[in-house]
């Protein structure tokens, strides 16, 4: 297990859709260990594999003292009437938070290291994290979901950060 370096905005791996996990081998087991160790730090709610430079469909979460992971996650249900518009941040966009609309409830189906089906669901922060991490695996950042005027401010702030 290793605490892995987080890739930041501008790294092409963050904009590349991740490949499905097709074989559960030592490489995938090691990836899950690294995801779990890297997400287990204060202020971290979720971590997608591409954020640590691995282009496979896997992510971990750290919500309300529960740490877990899922391979090949697919969002199968979102609330379509209740939304949340709270500020959202991202380890790959450090130090910046912007209001981002997400469904209040989300359910993800994937698998564990034994190849068994896993269902992860939640409301509020858990729902936000599930949507955020699946977006990462699809090659999207939360910045893509911002309203146009907010996105313009976000991109300016990122340019200033990068110098």
C-alpha positions as CSV (number, residue, x, y, z in Angstrom):
1,X,0.0,0.0,0.0
2,X,1.1,3.5,-0.8
3,X,-0.1,7.0,-0.4
4,X,-0.1,8.1,-4.0
5,X,0.4,11.6,-5.5
6,X,-2.7,13.3,-6.8
7,X,-2.8,14.4,-10.5
8,X,-4.0,17.9,-11.0
9,X,-6.0,19.8,-13.6
10,X,-4.1,19.9,-16.8
11,X,-2.9,16.3,-16.6
12,X,-4.4,14.5,-19.6
13,X,-5.2,11.3,-17.6
14,X,-8.0,13.3,-15.9
15,X,-9.7,13.9,-19.3
16,X,-9.4,10.3,-20.6
17,X,-12.3,7.9,-19.9
18,X,-11.0,5.0,-17.9
19,X,-11.0,1.4,-19.1
20,X,-13.1,-1.3,-17.3
21,X,-11.4,-3.7,-14.9
22,X,-11.5,-6.9,-16.8
23,X,-9.2,-9.1,-14.7
24,X,-8.8,-8.9,-11.0
25,X,-5.1,-9.6,-10.5
26,X,-2.4,-8.3,-8.2
27,X,-2.2,-5.0,-10.1
28,X,-5.9,-4.3,-9.4
29,X,-5.6,-5.5,-5.7
30,X,-2.6,-3.1,-5.3
31,X,-4.6,-0.3,-7.0
32,X,-7.5,-0.8,-4.5
33,X,-5.0,-0.8,-1.6
34,X,-3.5,2.5,-2.8
35,X,-6.9,4.1,-3.4
36,X,-8.0,3.2,0.1
37,X,-4.8,4.4,1.7
38,X,-4.7,7.6,-0.3
39,X,-8.4,8.5,0.4
40,X,-7.9,7.9,4.1
41,X,-6.8,11.5,5.0
42,X,-8.6,14.4,6.5
43,X,-10.7,16.4,3.9
44,X,-10.9,13.5,1.4
45,X,-14.3,12.2,0.4
46,X,-13.4,10.3,-2.7
47,X,-10.7,9.3,-5.1
48,X,-10.8,8.0,-8.6
49,X,-8.1,5.8,-10.1
50,X,-7.2,8.3,-12.8
51,X,-6.5,10.9,-10.1
52,X,-3.5,8.7,-9.1
53,X,-2.5,8.1,-12.8
54,X,-4.2,4.7,-13.3
55,X,-6.8,4.7,-16.1
56,X,-9.0,1.9,-14.7
57,X,-12.7,2.2,-13.6
58,X,-12.2,2.1,-9.8
59,X,-12.7,4.6,-7.0
60,X,-12.7,4.8,-3.2
61,X,-14.6,6.9,-0.8
62,X,-14.2,8.2,2.8
63,X,-17.6,9.5,4.0
64,X,-18.9,9.6,7.5
65,X,-16.1,7.4,8.8
66,X,-16.8,4.7,6.2
67,X,-14.1,3.9,3.7
68,X,-14.8,1.7,0.7
69,X,-14.2,1.1,-2.9
70,X,-15.9,-0.1,-6.1
71,X,-14.7,-1.5,-9.4
72,X,-16.5,-0.8,-12.7
73,X,-19.1,1.5,-11.1
74,X,-22.2,2.6,-13.1
75,X,-24.7,5.1,-11.8
76,X,-28.1,3.2,-12.0
77,X,-30.3,5.7,-10.2
78,X,-30.4,9.4,-9.4
79,X,-33.1,11.4,-7.8
80,X,-34.7,13.5,-10.5
81,X,-36.7,15.9,-8.3
82,X,-34.4,16.6,-5.4
83,X,-31.1,18.4,-6.0
84,X,-28.3,19.9,-4.0
85,X,-26.3,23.0,-5.0
86,X,-23.6,23.0,-2.4
87,X,-20.0,24.0,-3.0
88,X,-17.9,21.1,-4.4
89,X,-14.2,20.7,-4.5
90,X,-11.8,18.2,-5.9
91,X,-8.3,16.9,-5.0
92,X,-7.3,17.5,-8.6
93,X,-8.4,21.1,-8.5
94,X,-6.8,21.9,-5.1
95,X,-8.1,24.8,-2.9
96,X,-11.0,25.8,-5.1
97,X,-14.7,25.2,-4.3
98,X,-17.7,26.1,-6.5
99,X,-21.5,25.6,-6.3
100,X,-22.2,22.4,-8.3
101,X,-25.7,21.0,-8.9
102,X,-25.9,17.3,-8.1
103,X,-28.8,14.9,-7.5
104,X,-29.6,14.5,-3.8
105,X,-29.7,10.7,-4.1
106,X,-27.5,8.3,-6.1
107,X,-27.0,4.6,-6.5
108,X,-24.0,3.0,-8.1
109,X,-23.6,-0.7,-9.0
110,X,-20.2,-2.2,-9.5
111,X,-18.1,-5.1,-8.2
112,X,-15.6,-5.9,-5.5
113,X,-12.2,-7.7,-5.6
114,X,-14.0,-11.1,-5.6
115,X,-16.0,-10.1,-8.7
116,X,-19.3,-9.9,-6.6
117,X,-21.8,-7.2,-7.3
118,X,-21.6,-4.2,-5.0
119,X,-24.4,-1.6,-4.6
120,X,-23.3,1.8,-3.1
121,X,-26.0,4.4,-2.5
122,X,-26.6,7.5,-0.4
123,X,-27.9,11.0,-0.1
124,X,-26.2,14.3,0.4
125,X,-22.4,14.1,0.5
126,X,-22.4,10.4,-0.4
127,X,-24.5,11.0,-3.4
128,X,-22.3,13.9,-4.4
129,X,-19.2,11.8,-4.1
130,X,-20.6,8.9,-6.1
131,X,-21.5,11.3,-9.0
132,X,-18.2,13.1,-8.7
133,X,-16.1,10.0,-8.9
134,X,-18.0,8.4,-11.7
135,X,-17.6,11.7,-13.6
136,X,-13.8,11.3,-13.1
137,X,-13.9,7.8,-14.5
138,X,-15.7,9.1,-17.5
139,X,-13.0,11.7,-18.1
140,X,-14.9,14.7,-16.6
141,X,-14.1,17.2,-13.9
142,X,-16.7,18.9,-11.7
143,X,-15.7,22.1,-13.5
144,X,-17.6,20.8,-16.5
145,X,-20.9,20.9,-14.6
146,X,-20.6,24.5,-13.4
147,X,-22.9,27.2,-14.6
148,X,-21.2,29.2,-17.4
149,X,-20.6,32.3,-15.3
150,X,-19.2,30.3,-12.4
151,X,-17.1,28.1,-14.7
152,X,-15.5,31.3,-16.1
153,X,-14.5,32.4,-12.6
154,X,-13.2,28.9,-11.9
155,X,-11.0,28.8,-15.0
156,X,-9.6,32.2,-14.1
157,X,-8.8,31.0,-10.6
158,X,-7.1,27.9,-12.0
159,X,-5.0,30.0,-14.4
160,X,-3.9,32.2,-11.5
161,X,-3.0,29.2,-9.4
162,X,-0.9,27.7,-12.2
163,X,0.9,31.0,-12.8
